[in-house]
Amino acid sequence: MTPTITFELNGKPTSVPIESDTPLLYVLRNQLGIKGPRFGCGLGQCGACTVLINGVAARSCSVPAEGAAATQVTTLEGLASRGPRTQALEARHVVQQAFIDEQAAQCGYCLNGWIMTAVALLEADPEADDARIRGALSDLKCRCGAHVSILRAVKRAAVLWRKVRK
């Protein structure tokens, strides 16, 4: 009999059958149709697969699906329903809006990791300074070299975050 895990995905209760040792990334993408987290390196090093598990950034390619049981998993698709949002017609999470405003992407493949890591950082430390931002993002990879615009976007997001939270 195939085991089933139950967890909250983007605010909704979810149950899914899993095979032993299946990475959470595969369950999200292949079984649940979630496309925000992406397969990059498969080793938890690049960050393209980042999700939030109970508010903490986690590399879903290296988290066994069993590790998500009884947790809250948030993907890029679920951010608009979590945390501070913009007041625009299409309400977005402030981090998503900051990345749009700063045009902080080229190909966009790695963008999921940068956004999800920035959200985890700002939830933990809305007053993060440049050094803290750089430290939190230091393990992420972007082959296009959009690092400067990504840093600007996270700084903008921090300012927006503080405004919305007041």
Secondary structure, DSSP 8 states (H G I E B T S, - for coil): ---EEEEEETTEEEEEE--TT-BHHHIIIIIT---SS--SSSSSSS-TTEEEETTEEEETTSSBGGGGTTSEEE-GGGGGGSS-B--SSS--BHHHHHHHHTT--SS-TTHHHHHHHHHHHHHH-TT--HHHHHHHHTT---TT--HHHHHHHHHHHHHHHHHHH-
